[in-house]
């Protein structure tokens, strides 16, 4: 898969510290939104980037490797953050995954940072927030207009570092030429409506300019939180588009026209988020590997094994990843670069 990308981050107009961090280098593109304040939230998001950066520079990453990164982040947080401090981070992103039948994105998420896909001019949210407001929406107790002003709209129900084991969700979506993927923290989505986000992504061709324009839009709307954006364009994929292999839920208008995936296993039951106890609620320890759930228009993937191998450490001769940008620690390869080619 050949990709091009751009990224931008800002601490906003209110916060003194940028607790967001990002990784933008194939095969992984992600945003981490830390929480806990100085020496806690910024450390949590930085550790997330450091662990996922171990996959950078490869052609693909597997679901097992991504899941192992989540667990290493949680382990390092428990060992790093001072006793008595509360620290956690959201993590949302995509990874290029190996597949004999074509090119695919593995979408992963824990918390309320988001992953969107712009395809055929239509913006679709792929990830599902782990938040109190999302639970109320799912239960039909509030509508979208009420959610935007709900007093608990920033209360999340899952994060890395708030429990013994992280519980991310995963989706597998096809990568088609001309598709555009957006990964962002809630500093964007809480300030800028999806309609405006979609219009900017559609109208601004260059991914770096698109990322900066989205951050600017959040700042112009108030900038009450840190805001971080990664925009990834699919320039070319191996073989033809696999969009006709995407599964649809029963009743979808295109359900009869699309064939089920040839290799993906059946979908499992959707996980039920733990009820919130505070601004970040610790979910109950899972008794089995995390459930990987399908979203409308995407195919599920097999759950990573609990004994997933840990990816080797970054070679000692590789340049350091850390760079301080506007108060956030981000990996050095987040600057605009030529498209990467994965054979």
Buried (B, 14 or more C-beta within 10 A) or exposed (E): BBBBBBBBBBBBBEBEBBBBBBBBBBBBBBBBBBBBBEEBBBBBBBBBBBBBBBBBBBEBBBBBBBBBBBBBBBEBBEEBBEEEEBBBBBBBBBBBBEBEBBBBBBBBBBBBBBBBBBBEEEBBBBBBBBBBBBBBBEEEEBEEEEBEEBEBBBBBBBBBBBBEBBBBBBBBBBBBBEBBBBBBBBBBBBBBEBEEBBEBBBEBEBBBBBBBBBBBBBBEBEBBBBBBBBBBBBBBBEEEBBBEBBBBEEEEEEEEEBEEBEEBEEBBEEBEBBEBEEBBBBBEEBEEBBBBBBBEBBBBBBBBEEEBEEBEEBEEEEEEBBEEBEBBBBBBBBBBBEBBEBE
